[in-house]
């Protein structure tokens, strides 16, 4: 028997032995999977956004089976359809869907912002932010290169005149929040409400030189809000939505119009 034939025989024997070992290991180490977990995963959108508070859709599915206190309506992207399917699998009453939406806390579009340089590098927000916080004089605003747009799985964000805008089909998954290097996007309960479209915490003298639609920290909205739903924090107005009754008086009070109605 020549060397090639001997090698073939040895490889065949080794392959057969490995196959037997793997087959035995698969049976011995098999862990039964609750079919309900698979069914719940099929009901979820698969965006793995983490908006539910768990590490992806599989983490949420496991939590629903393992902990009866975990609610079935924690997946905003899945909406009412996913909640109904999950509830059917768990044999519980369907809960109301959570209404959430992303909010961009910046109103400094291309017409309002002042530039400090001409940025010619990689056209992403992350890259621009690494180079002196982008070309805008304001280091707290929207960089305008669309990292949030690229991160959104359902095209719920667009760029409009150099500023990120959230569309009405937003489900509040929060992927845009993670993608934004300046952290000016948050996820709030849905519905039309006043929003502070500014994140700059500098004093008025400095911020006025950088954007015409900034919060100048004058405090008029906080002083005259009928429900005392606005406070001043680090030179920036902040709305407490538990107190806000959407009277929208603050929109007229703001001298720079940085308080805007957004969905």
RONU-960149 format. One line per 8 residues: number of its first residue (from 1); their letters; for each residue x, y, z of N, C-alpha, C. Coordinates in nm, 4 decimals. Example, Ala and Ser with C-alpha at 12.3 -4.5 7.8 and 13.67 -1.06 7.14 Angstrom:
<pts>
1 = AS = 1.3190:-0.5690:0.7800:1.2300:-0.4500:0.7800:1.3200:-0.3300:0.7800  1.2850:-0.2250:0.7080:1.3670:-0.1060:0.7140:1.2900:0.0030:0.7870 $
</pts>
This chain:
<pts>
1 = XXXXXXXX = 0.0858:-0.1188:0.0000:0.0000:0.0000:0.0000:0.0901:0.1248:0.0000  0.0657:0.2120:-0.0968:0.1525:0.3295:-0.1061:0.1144:0.4339:-0.0015  0.1962:0.5392:0.0061:0.1788:0.6423:0.1084:0.0463:0.7154:0.0962  -0.0014:0.7420:-0.0261:-0.1275:0.8149:-0.0477:-0.2456:0.7354:0.0062  -0.2459:0.6047:-0.0221:-0.3556:0.5195:0.0243:-0.3587:0.5143:0.1765  -0.2381:0.5041:0.2371:-0.2304:0.5005:0.3838:-0.2847:0.6306:0.4432  -0.2511:0.7434:0.3825:-0.2990:0.8734:0.4310:-0.4500:0.8824:0.4224  -0.5068:0.8329:0.3112:-0.6527:0.8365:0.2929:-0.7218:0.7530:0.4006 $
9 = XXXXXXXX = -0.6659:0.6341:0.4290:-0.7245:0.5463:0.5316:-0.7218:0.6147:0.6680  -0.6076:0.6750:0.7035:-0.5957:0.7436:0.8326:-0.6948:0.8601:0.8455  -0.7064:0.9380:0.7384:-0.7983:1.0535:0.7409:-0.9421:1.0070:0.7554  -0.9749:0.8968:0.6865:-1.1109:0.8421:0.6946:-1.1423:0.7956:0.8369  -1.0467:0.7277:0.8976:-1.0655:0.6788:1.0346:-1.0812:0.7956:1.1322  -0.9933:0.8957:1.1178:-1.0006:1.0122:1.2065:-1.1327:1.0858:1.1884  -1.1776:1.1028:1.0624:-1.3046:1.1701:1.0350:-1.4222:1.0966:1.0962  -1.4215:0.9621:1.0834:-1.5302:0.8818:1.1394:-1.5318:0.8922:1.2912 $
17 = XXXXXXXX = -1.4114:0.8904:1.3512:-1.4024:0.9007:1.4974:-1.4541:1.0360:1.5462  -1.4173:1.1429:1.4755:-1.4643:1.2768:1.5133:-1.6157:1.2880:1.5003  -1.6713:1.2252:1.3951:-1.8153:1.2298:1.3751:-1.8891:1.1616:1.4893  -1.8347:1.0482:1.5333:-1.8959:0.9752:1.6448:-1.8891:1.0584:1.7732  -1.7709:1.1176:1.7976:-1.7534:1.1998:1.9183:-1.8497:1.3177:1.9189  -1.8625:1.3862:1.8048:-1.9528:1.5022:1.7958:-2.0984:1.4611:1.8144  -2.1349:1.3453:1.7600:-2.2736:1.2973:1.7738:-2.3064:1.2666:1.9198  -2.2114:1.2010:1.9872:-2.2316:1.1686:2.1291:-2.2374:1.2962:2.2123 $
25 = XXXXXXXX = -2.1468:1.3909:2.1838:-2.1430:1.5166:2.2591:-2.2715:1.5965:2.2393  -2.3236:1.5936:2.1172:-2.4471:1.6677:2.0884:-2.5637:1.6142:2.1706  -2.5669:1.4827:2.1912:-2.6758:1.4241:2.2692:-2.6552:1.4439:2.4187  -2.5302:1.4267:2.4627:-2.5006:1.4389:2.6058:-2.5146:1.5832:2.6532  -2.4695:1.6792:2.5708:-2.4670:1.8197:2.6104:-2.5899:1.8979:2.5623  -2.6879:1.8276:2.5082:-2.8081:1.8942:2.4555:-2.8852:1.9647:2.5668  -2.9194:2.0887:2.5429:-3.0002:2.1660:2.6369:-3.1348:2.1962:2.5708  -3.2401:2.1534:2.6336:-3.3731:2.1742:2.5767:-3.4079:2.3226:2.5750 $
33 = XXXXXXXX = -3.4631:2.3695:2.4653:-3.5026:2.5089:2.4498:-3.6546:2.5180:2.4539  -3.7025:2.6064:2.5386:-3.8466:2.6271:2.5490:-3.8985:2.6790:2.4139  -3.9926:2.6082:2.3562:-4.0455:2.6477:2.2250:-4.1051:2.7878:2.2278  -4.1512:2.8313:2.3442:-4.2112:2.9633:2.3546:-4.1083:3.0733:2.3288  -3.9822:3.0471:2.3664:-3.8768:3.1456:2.3407:-3.8605:3.1676:2.1909  -3.8612:3.0586:2.1168:-3.8489:3.0676:1.9703:-3.9680:3.1427:1.9117  -4.0873:3.1130:1.9622:-4.2082:3.1780:1.9126:-4.2066:3.3286:1.9420  -4.1584:3.3650:2.0605:-4.1513:3.5076:2.0969:-4.0477:3.5789:2.0104 $
41 = XXXXXXXX = -3.9334:3.5136:1.9867:-3.8314:3.5732:1.9010:-3.8849:3.5971:1.7602  -3.9663:3.5049:1.7122:-4.0271:3.5211:1.5794:-4.1252:3.6384:1.5774  -4.1851:3.6668:1.6932:-4.2823:3.7769:1.7011:-4.2148:3.9127:1.7105  -4.0905:3.9155:1.7574:-4.0169:4.0412:1.7738:-3.9558:4.0860:1.6404  -3.9305:4.2157:1.6235:-3.8824:4.2678:1.4951:-3.7388:4.2309:1.4603  -3.6587:4.1905:1.5595:-3.5219:4.1502:1.5313:-3.4232:4.2635:1.5136  -3.4598:4.3836:1.5571:-3.3685:4.4976:1.5429:-3.2579:4.4969:1.6487  -3.2796:4.4211:1.7569:-3.1798:4.4115:1.8653:-3.1347:4.5493:1.9132 $
49 = XXXXXXXX = -3.2308:4.6387:1.9296:-3.1997:4.7778:1.9639:-3.1748:4.7996:2.1125  -3.2290:4.7111:2.1967:-3.2112:4.7253:2.3402:-3.3104:4.8185:2.4069  -3.4098:4.8684:2.3309:-3.5080:4.9602:2.3895:-3.5889:4.8949:2.5012  -3.5972:4.7635:2.5000:-3.6716:4.6904:2.6030:-3.5953:4.6845:2.7351  -3.4654:4.7154:2.7306:-3.3839:4.7082:2.8502:-3.3077:4.5781:2.8630  -3.3179:4.4927:2.7614:-3.2485:4.3642:2.7626:-3.1523:4.3560:2.6438  -3.0536:4.2670:2.6509:-2.9542:4.2589:2.5431:-3.0083:4.1932:2.4170  -3.0826:4.2688:2.3400:-3.1358:4.2190:2.2144:-3.2668:4.1441:2.2290 $
57 = XXXXXXXX = -3.3213:4.1035:2.1141:-3.4517:4.0364:2.1118:-3.4474:3.9011:2.1821  -3.3362:3.8280:2.1673:-3.3266:3.6975:2.2339:-3.3229:3.7136:2.3861  -3.2548:3.8193:2.4316:-3.2501:3.8447:2.5751:-3.3870:3.8773:2.6314  -3.4637:3.9548:2.5544:-3.5994:3.9898:2.5974:-3.6890:3.8666:2.5973  -3.6760:3.7816:2.4948:-3.7569:3.6600:2.4852:-3.7296:3.5681:2.6041  -3.6032:3.5510:2.6391:-3.5675:3.4671:2.7540:-3.6217:3.5253:2.8840  -3.6125:3.6589:2.8969:-3.6602:3.7245:3.0190:-3.8107:3.7065:3.0360  -3.8844:3.7129:2.9275:-4.0302:3.6960:2.9337:-4.0688:3.5570:2.9834 $
65 = XXXXXXXX = -3.9889:3.4566:2.9478:-4.0181:3.3200:2.9907:-3.9729:3.2953:3.1340  -3.8571:3.3520:3.1688:-3.7979:3.3248:3.2990:-3.8552:3.4098:3.4120  -3.9089:3.5269:3.3792:-3.9567:3.6185:3.4831:-4.0981:3.6669:3.4482  -4.1934:3.6253:3.5244:-4.3336:3.6582:3.4968:-4.3651:3.8062:3.5192  -4.2731:3.8790:3.5849:-4.2986:4.0216:3.6106:-4.2567:4.1099:3.4922  -4.1833:4.0532:3.3965:-4.1412:4.1300:3.2789:-4.2624:4.1542:3.1890  -4.2847:4.2783:3.1539:-4.4021:4.3149:3.0752:-4.3847:4.2775:2.9279  -4.4951:4.2520:2.8633:-4.4926:4.2099:2.7226:-4.4949:4.3269:2.6250 $
73 = XXXXXXXX = -4.5029:4.4499:2.6766:-4.5146:4.5667:2.5879:-4.3889:4.6538:2.5891  -4.2732:4.5928:2.6129:-4.1505:4.6706:2.6240:-4.0768:4.6880:2.4916  -4.1363:4.6437:2.3820:-4.0702:4.6533:2.2515:-4.1408:4.7576:2.1648  -4.0969:4.8832:2.1689:-4.1600:4.9873:2.0865:-4.1577:4.9582:1.9366  -4.0465:4.9068:1.8801:-4.0473:4.8802:1.7359:-4.1495:4.7743:1.6943  -4.1769:4.6789:1.7843:-4.2727:4.5730:1.7513:-4.4163:4.6205:1.7525  -4.4451:4.7194:1.8381:-4.5789:4.7766:1.8444:-4.6850:4.6795:1.8916  -4.8088:4.7118:1.8592:-4.9237:4.6336:1.9052:-4.9234:4.4913:1.8489 $
81 = XXXXXXXX = -4.8750:4.4761:1.7259:-4.8743:4.3430:1.6632:-4.7856:4.2459:1.7412  -4.6651:4.2912:1.7774:-4.5731:4.2051:1.8528:-4.6292:4.1746:1.9909  -4.6901:4.2744:2.0550:-4.7467:4.2544:2.1889:-4.8568:4.1492:2.1848  -4.9402:4.1548:2.0832:-5.0502:4.0590:2.0709:-4.9970:3.9162:2.0537  -4.8939:3.9009:1.9716:-4.8361:3.7677:1.9486:-4.7681:3.7146:2.0743  -4.6921:3.8024:2.1415:-4.6233:3.7617:2.2648:-4.7246:3.7216:2.3715  -4.8293:3.8011:2.3860:-4.9328:3.7724:2.4864:-5.0012:3.6394:2.4586  -5.0215:3.6101:2.3301:-5.0850:3.4834:2.2923:-4.9951:3.3651:2.3289 $
89 = XXXXXXXX = -4.8642:3.3815:2.3070:-4.7695:3.2752:2.3412:-4.7659:3.2527:2.4922  -4.7694:3.3613:2.5681:-4.7615:3.3525:2.7144:-4.8959:3.3217:2.7785  -5.0014:3.3361:2.7002:-5.1341:3.3100:2.7540:-5.1803:3.4162:2.8513  -5.1437:3.5415:2.8234:-5.1829:3.6518:2.9110:-5.2603:3.7557:2.8318  -5.3202:3.8497:2.9029:-5.3961:3.9557:2.8368:-5.3007:4.0554:2.7719  -5.3316:4.0969:2.6527:-5.2466:4.1883:2.5774:-5.2459:4.3270:2.6421  -5.1257:4.3843:2.6591:-5.1121:4.5165:2.7194:-5.1076:4.6246:2.6123  -5.1294:4.7468:2.6547:-5.1255:4.8593:2.5606:-4.9821:4.8830:2.5140 $
97 = XXXXXXXX = -4.9686:4.9175:2.3866:-4.8359:4.9419:2.3300:-4.7778:5.0725:2.3836  -4.6457:5.0737:2.4057:-4.5778:5.1947:2.4481:-4.5536:5.2847:2.3276  -4.5835:5.4109:2.3435:-4.5601:5.5069:2.2355:-4.4348:5.5862:2.2672  -4.3289:5.5631:2.1892:-4.2031:5.6336:2.2106:-4.1519:5.6895:2.0781  -4.0769:5.7962:2.0892:-4.0192:5.8560:1.9689:-3.8876:5.9237:2.0031  -3.7993:5.9284:1.9062:-3.6712:5.9960:1.9252:-3.6889:6.1460:1.9087  -3.6097:6.2227:1.9817:-3.6148:6.3688:1.9756:-3.4726:6.4217:1.9582  -3.4536:6.5089:1.8601:-3.3230:6.5709:1.8372:-3.3214:6.7048:1.9100 $
105 = XXXXXXXX = -3.2376:6.7174:2.0104:-3.2319:6.8397:2.0909:-3.1343:6.9402:2.0286  -3.1671:6.9821:1.9090:-3.0874:7.0829:1.8383:-3.1731:7.1447:1.7294  -3.1646:7.2763:1.7179:-3.2365:7.3460:1.6121:-3.1411:7.4189:1.5193  -3.0117:7.3928:1.5392:-2.9100:7.4654:1.4623:-2.8854:7.4068:1.3259  -2.9731:7.4377:1.2314:-2.9530:7.3893:1.0950:-2.8462:7.4726:1.0248  -2.8279:7.4491:0.8963:-2.7218:7.5167:0.8215:-2.7390:7.6677:0.8183  -2.8614:7.7159:0.8320:-2.8859:7.8606:0.8300:-2.8608:7.9262:0.9649  -2.8677:7.8477:1.0715:-2.8561:7.9046:1.2069:-2.7165:7.8924:1.2661 $
113 = XXXXXXXX = -2.6457:7.7889:1.2305:-2.5150:7.7647:1.2932:-2.4042:7.8480:1.2311  -2.3063:7.8791:1.3141:-2.1873:7.9518:1.2703:-2.0736:7.8512:1.2578  -2.0002:7.8549:1.1461:-1.8914:7.7599:1.1231:-1.7587:7.8162:1.1734  -1.6775:7.7283:1.2271:-1.5447:7.7694:1.2735:-1.4344:7.7237:1.1785  -1.4716:7.6296:1.0858:-1.3743:7.5806:0.9889:-1.4484:7.5071:0.8782  -1.3775:7.4677:0.7755:-1.4338:7.3881:0.6667:-1.3819:7.2458:0.6824  -1.4680:7.1547:0.7200:-1.4281:7.0157:0.7430:-1.4312:6.9389:0.6106  -1.3188:6.8756:0.5748:-1.3077:6.8018:0.4495:-1.2747:6.6545:0.4724 $
121 = XXXXXXXX = -1.2903:6.6078:0.5933:-1.2533:6.4698:0.6253:-1.3626:6.3701:0.5921  -1.3563:6.2532:0.6559:-1.4562:6.1474:0.6364:-1.5934:6.2025:0.6726  -1.6894:6.1794:0.5861:-1.8210:6.2409:0.6027:-1.9129:6.1603:0.6948  -1.8711:6.1487:0.8195:-1.9555:6.0882:0.9230:-1.9491:6.1762:1.0464  -2.0520:6.1699:1.1273:-2.0553:6.2500:1.2499:-1.9429:6.2081:1.3444  -1.9189:6.0773:1.3529:-1.8154:6.0284:1.4431:-1.6785:6.0840:1.4050  -1.6467:6.0788:1.2762:-1.5168:6.1273:1.2299:-1.5049:6.2777:1.2489  -1.6105:6.3509:1.2138:-1.6077:6.4963:1.2272:-1.5934:6.5383:1.3731 $
129 = XXXXXXXX = -1.6586:6.4643:1.4618:-1.6534:6.4978:1.6041:-1.5127:6.4777:1.6611  -1.4362:6.3881:1.6006:-1.2998:6.3635:1.6457:-1.2049:6.4762:1.6056  -1.2480:6.5572:1.5077:-1.1639:6.6686:1.4612:-1.2219:6.7987:1.5165  -1.1838:6.8336:1.6358:-1.2281:6.9578:1.7010:-1.3804:6.9702:1.7067  -1.4495:6.8570:1.7261:-1.5960:6.8539:1.7423:-1.6711:6.9059:1.6197  -1.6152:6.8842:1.5043:-1.6852:6.9208:1.3808:-1.6618:7.0638:1.3379  -1.7221:7.1002:1.2257:-1.6972:7.2329:1.1683:-1.7802:7.3435:1.2322  -1.8873:7.3088:1.3013:-1.9715:7.4100:1.3652:-1.9019:7.4675:1.4885 $
137 = XXXXXXXX = -1.9239:7.5941:1.5140:-1.8666:7.6588:1.6322:-1.9259:7.6010:1.7601  -2.0478:7.5501:1.7518:-2.1137:7.4886:1.8672:-2.0742:7.3417:1.8761  -2.0160:7.3037:1.9877:-1.9724:7.1649:2.0071:-2.0829:7.0768:2.0633  -2.2019:7.1329:2.0826:-2.3117:7.0595:2.1449:-2.4255:7.0297:2.0470  -2.4065:7.0630:1.9208:-2.5162:7.0520:1.8261:-2.5061:6.9339:1.7320  -2.6013:6.9280:1.6393:-2.6054:6.8234:1.5374:-2.4914:6.8464:1.4387  -2.4139:6.7421:1.4122:-2.3007:6.7523:1.3203:-2.3450:6.7430:1.1745  -2.4606:6.6840:1.1518:-2.5226:6.6886:1.0200:-2.4704:6.5938:0.9146 $
145 = XXXXXXXX = -2.4035:6.4853:0.9547:-2.3529:6.3906:0.8546:-2.4332:6.2600:0.8506  -2.5305:6.2474:0.9377:-2.6267:6.1383:0.9251:-2.5890:6.0027:0.9812  -2.5086:5.9971:1.0862:-2.4832:5.8672:1.1497:-2.6127:5.8080:1.2044  -2.6997:5.8953:1.2531:-2.8297:5.8496:1.3048:-2.9171:5.7964:1.1909  -2.9082:5.8595:1.0754:-2.9847:5.8153:0.9585:-2.9413:5.6751:0.9177  -2.8100:5.6531:0.9168:-2.7566:5.5222:0.8791:-2.7931:5.4146:0.9807  -2.8055:5.4535:1.1081:-2.8348:5.3558:1.2136:-2.9814:5.3170:1.2201  -3.0692:5.4019:1.1697:-3.2141:5.3757:1.1798:-3.2549:5.2628:1.0857 $
153 = XXXXXXXX = -3.3173:5.1576:1.1371:-3.3543:5.0433:1.0529:-3.4802:5.0650:0.9692  -3.5556:5.1727:0.9965:-3.6818:5.1920:0.9237:-3.6901:5.3292:0.8552  -3.5766:5.3925:0.8344:-3.5724:5.5231:0.7663:-3.6612:5.6267:0.8347  -3.6555:5.6307:0.9681:-3.7387:5.7248:1.0432:-3.6675:5.8563:1.0718  -3.5439:5.8710:1.0242:-3.4692:5.9958:1.0419:-3.4142:6.0395:0.9072  -3.4183:6.1690:0.8848:-3.3628:6.2237:0.7615:-3.2808:6.3478:0.7955  -3.2015:6.3928:0.7002:-3.1265:6.5170:0.7151:-3.1986:6.6254:0.6359  -3.2243:6.7369:0.7030:-3.2943:6.8476:0.6401:-3.2169:6.9755:0.6664 $
161 = XXXXXXXX = -3.1575:7.0300:0.5637:-3.0755:7.1513:0.5758:-2.9649:7.1334:0.6793  -2.9012:7.0162:0.6761:-2.7896:6.9895:0.7652:-2.8257:6.9530:0.9068  -2.9540:6.9261:0.9315:-2.9991:6.8940:1.0675:-3.0828:6.7662:1.0655  -3.0568:6.6765:1.1616:-3.1331:6.5526:1.1707:-3.2774:6.5817:1.2112  -3.3708:6.5199:1.1406:-3.5134:6.5358:1.1692:-3.5765:6.3983:1.1859  -3.6600:6.3832:1.2873:-3.7263:6.2557:1.3134:-3.8631:6.2551:1.2469  -3.8913:6.1498:1.1711:-4.0192:6.1386:1.1019:-4.1254:6.0747:1.1920  -4.2484:6.0815:1.1496:-4.3594:6.0348:1.2331:-4.3657:5.8835:1.2443 $
169 = XXXXXXXX = -4.2895:5.8097:1.1614:-4.2939:5.6632:1.1709:-4.1912:5.6079:1.2703  -4.1259:5.6961:1.3468:-4.0273:5.6539:1.4465:-4.0940:5.5661:1.5522  -4.0261:5.4560:1.5873:-4.0802:5.3644:1.6878:-4.0097:5.3776:1.8226  -3.9076:5.4630:1.8297:-3.8379:5.4835:1.9564:-3.7442:5.3711:1.9937  -3.6829:5.3057:1.8952:-3.5935:5.1929:1.9256:-3.4656:5.2390:1.9952  -3.4218:5.3626:1.9693:-3.3051:5.4168:2.0378:-3.1718:5.3912:1.9703  -3.1699:5.3297:1.8536:-3.0431:5.3054:1.7850:-2.9759:5.4361:1.7437  -3.0565:5.5372:1.7140:-3.0008:5.6677:1.6772:-2.9320:5.7335:1.7963 $
177 = XXXXXXXX = -2.9830:5.7073:1.9154:-2.9233:5.7634:2.0369:-2.7801:5.7124:2.0519  -2.7610:5.5835:2.0274:-2.6283:5.5231:2.0395:-2.5350:5.5706:1.9287  -2.5912:5.6028:1.8120:-2.5085:5.6412:1.6974:-2.4613:5.7855:1.7045  -2.5315:5.8705:1.7797:-2.4992:6.0137:1.7835:-2.3802:6.0420:1.8753  -2.2683:6.0908:1.8232:-2.1504:6.1154:1.9075:-2.1651:6.2344:2.0014  -2.2555:6.3276:1.9707:-2.2734:6.4436:2.0589:-2.3858:6.4229:2.1599  -2.4517:6.3074:2.1533:-2.5549:6.2698:2.2509:-2.6669:6.3738:2.2613  -2.7143:6.4205:2.1476:-2.8219:6.5195:2.1494:-2.9574:6.4574:2.1156 $
185 = XXXXXXXX = -2.9621:6.3253:2.1024:-3.0878:6.2569:2.0719:-3.1321:6.1781:2.1949  -3.2589:6.1906:2.2285:-3.3142:6.1129:2.3397:-3.4427:6.0462:2.2922  -3.4882:5.9471:2.3662:-3.6147:5.8799:2.3354:-3.7135:5.9129:2.4458  -3.8254:5.9706:2.4074:-3.9288:6.0108:2.5026:-4.0618:5.9462:2.4663  -4.1586:5.9620:2.5529:-4.2933:5.9163:2.5200:-4.3438:5.9948:2.4007  -4.4181:5.9277:2.3152:-4.4655:5.9905:2.1928:-4.5725:6.0952:2.2164  -4.6098:6.1635:2.1100:-4.7107:6.2678:2.1193:-4.6515:6.4044:2.0924  -4.7312:6.4945:2.0400:-4.6854:6.6293:2.0092:-4.6668:6.7075:2.1382 $
193 = XXXXXXXX = -4.5445:6.7576:2.1598:-4.5150:6.8285:2.2844:-4.4000:6.9267:2.2615  -4.3886:7.0263:2.3495:-4.2769:7.1206:2.3364:-4.1447:7.0535:2.3708  -4.0420:7.0875:2.2949:-3.9093:7.0278:2.3121:-3.8048:7.1385:2.3138  -3.7076:7.1280:2.4016:-3.5962:7.2218:2.4029:-3.4993:7.1789:2.2923  -3.5012:7.2506:2.1809:-3.4188:7.2139:2.0650:-3.2810:7.2774:2.0755  -3.2136:7.2505:2.1858:-3.0784:7.3019:2.2082:-3.0158:7.2196:2.3196  -2.8840:7.1971:2.3089:-2.8126:7.1216:2.4119:-2.6910:7.1962:2.4637  -2.6729:7.3204:2.4181:-2.5543:7.3977:2.4570:-2.5695:7.4513:2.5993 $
201 = XXXXXXXX = -2.4727:7.4204:2.6856:-2.4800:7.4622:2.8249:-2.3902:7.5832:2.8549  -2.3376:7.6459:2.7495:-2.2549:7.7645:2.7695:-2.3421:7.8848:2.8052  -2.2797:7.9884:2.8553:-2.3529:8.1091:2.8905:-2.3921:8.1866:2.7642  -2.4910:8.2737:2.7811:-2.5521:8.3438:2.6679:-2.4507:8.4155:2.5796  -2.3549:8.4835:2.6402:-2.2575:8.5607:2.5628:-2.1805:8.4723:2.4655  -2.1511:8.3505:2.5072:-2.0748:8.2589:2.4215:-2.1636:8.1898:2.3196  -2.2799:8.1449:2.3643:-2.3650:8.0663:2.2758:-2.4298:8.1503:2.1654  -2.4544:8.2771:2.1915:-2.5138:8.3651:2.0903:-2.4237:8.3782:1.9672 $
209 = XXXXXXXX = -2.2937:8.3643:1.9868:-2.1986:8.3789:1.8768:-2.1904:8.2540:1.7894  -2.2554:8.1462:1.8331:-2.2411:8.0183:1.7643:-2.3666:7.9695:1.6929  -2.4827:8.0208:1.7373:-2.6078:7.9737:1.6768:-2.7186:8.0744:1.7049  -2.8039:8.0954:1.6068:-2.9130:8.1914:1.6241:-3.0385:8.1283:1.6836  -3.0407:7.9944:1.6955:-3.1582:7.9255:1.7484:-3.1257:7.8531:1.8791  -3.0339:7.9119:1.9545:-2.9882:7.8481:2.0777:-3.0713:7.8917:2.1981  -3.0580:7.8141:2.3062:-3.1136:7.8560:2.4352:-3.0125:7.9480:2.5015  -3.0536:8.0692:2.5338:-2.9606:8.1654:2.5924:-2.9705:8.1693:2.7451 $
217 = XXXXXXXX = -3.0487:8.0782:2.8006:-3.0563:8.0684:2.9460:-3.1230:8.1864:3.0132  -3.2120:8.2552:2.9416:-3.2758:8.3739:3.0001:-3.3716:8.3382:3.1132  -3.4255:8.2151:3.1101:-3.5131:8.1684:3.2170:-3.6563:8.2185:3.2109  -3.6919:8.2886:3.1047:-3.8281:8.3429:3.0968:-3.9317:8.2304:3.0916  -3.9003:8.1245:3.0179:-3.9942:8.0121:3.0081:-4.0166:7.9478:3.1447  -3.9094:7.9371:3.2236:-3.9204:7.8764:3.3561:-4.0008:7.9647:3.4508  -3.9775:8.0950:3.4420:-4.0472:8.1871:3.5330:-4.1959:8.1970:3.5029  -4.2328:8.1920:3.3766:-4.3718:8.2185:3.3389:-4.4530:8.0941:3.3026 $
225 = XXXXXXXX = -4.3941:7.9767:3.3165:-4.4699:7.8536:3.2894:-4.5794:7.8380:3.3941  -4.7053:7.8284:3.3537:-4.8166:7.8197:3.4502:-4.8082:7.6964:3.5411  -4.7495:7.5877:3.4897:-4.7431:7.4628:3.5664:-4.6079:7.4427:3.6343  -4.5180:7.5416:3.6205:-4.3823:7.5286:3.6752:-4.3169:7.3994:3.6269  -4.3373:7.3727:3.4989:-4.2867:7.2486:3.4397:-4.1491:7.2656:3.3778  -4.0945:7.3866:3.3819:-3.9629:7.4129:3.3225:-3.8684:7.4642:3.4302  -3.7487:7.4110:3.4306:-3.6443:7.4578:3.5208:-3.5208:7.4935:3.4390  -3.4310:7.5704:3.4983:-3.3041:7.6026:3.4339:-3.1952:7.5167:3.4979 $
233 = XXXXXXXX = -3.1198:7.4492:3.4151:-3.0142:7.3608:3.4635:-2.8915:7.3756:3.3745  -2.7813:7.4222:3.4296:-2.6586:7.4454:3.3526:-2.6831:7.5378:3.2325  -2.7494:7.6495:3.2597:-2.7772:7.7515:3.1574:-2.8714:7.7038:3.0477  -2.9404:7.5930:3.0719:-3.0260:7.5352:2.9685:-3.1632:7.5008:3.0262  -3.2683:7.5357:2.9525:-3.4037:7.5037:2.9979:-3.4281:7.3531:2.9896  -3.5048:7.3024:3.0852:-3.5357:7.1598:3.0893:-3.6822:7.1419:3.1260  -3.7543:7.0611:3.0482:-3.8987:7.0439:3.0680:-3.9283:6.9152:3.1450  -4.0111:6.9276:3.2477:-4.0596:6.8126:3.3228:-4.1956:6.7748:3.2644 $
241 = XXXXXXXX = -4.1991:6.6676:3.1857:-4.3223:6.6317:3.1150:-4.4309:6.5756:3.2068  -4.3952:6.5411:3.3282:-4.4976:6.4972:3.4234:-4.5831:6.6149:3.4686  -4.5270:6.7347:3.4613:-4.6013:6.8553:3.4988:-4.6578:6.9284:3.3768  -4.5917:6.9155:3.2637:-4.6326:6.9890:3.1428:-4.7711:6.9452:3.0960  -4.8580:7.0439:3.0680:-4.9922:7.0128:3.0184:-5.0110:7.0553:2.8725  -4.8976:7.0790:2.8050:-4.8990:7.1163:2.6625:-4.9774:7.2446:2.6349  -4.9645:7.3411:2.7240:-5.0309:7.4693:2.6976:-4.9561:7.5474:2.5893  -4.8280:7.5133:2.5713:-4.7430:7.5712:2.4660:-4.7150:7.7203:2.4823 $
249 = XXXXXXXX = -4.7359:7.7727:2.5996:-4.7056:7.9136:2.6238:-4.5558:7.9401:2.6097  -4.4745:7.8408:2.6436:-4.3296:7.8565:2.6373:-4.2804:7.8820:2.4947  -4.3538:7.8319:2.3957:-4.3139:7.8535:2.2558:-4.3145:8.0023:2.2217  -4.4136:8.0737:2.2733:-4.4231:8.2175:2.2456:-4.3270:8.2980:2.3323  -4.2936:8.2447:2.4505:-4.2065:8.3175:2.5418:-4.0601:8.3150:2.4987  -4.0185:8.2091:2.4342:-3.8767:8.1908:2.4002:-3.8309:8.2924:2.2955  -3.7337:8.3776:2.3270:-3.6905:8.4815:2.2327:-3.6157:8.4276:2.1111  -3.5525:8.3119:2.1241:-3.4781:8.2561:2.0098:-3.5548:8.1436:1.9401 $
257 = XXXXXXX = -3.6745:8.1132:1.9923:-3.7592:8.0078:1.9358:-3.6891:7.8709:1.9358  -3.6136:7.8462:2.0410:-3.5492:7.7147:2.0506:-3.6402:7.6130:2.1167  -3.7567:7.6573:2.1644:-3.8576:7.5631:2.2136:-3.9556:7.5387:2.0981  -3.9634:7.4138:2.0555:-4.0423:7.3823:1.9377:-4.1362:7.2659:1.9646  -4.2465:7.2621:1.8920:-4.3372:7.1489:1.9018:-4.2853:7.0366:1.8148  -4.2654:6.9212:1.8763:-4.2164:6.8070:1.7991:-4.2917:6.6824:1.8418  -4.3058:6.5886:1.7469:-4.3776:6.4661:1.7731:-4.2796:6.3622:1.8261 $
</pts>
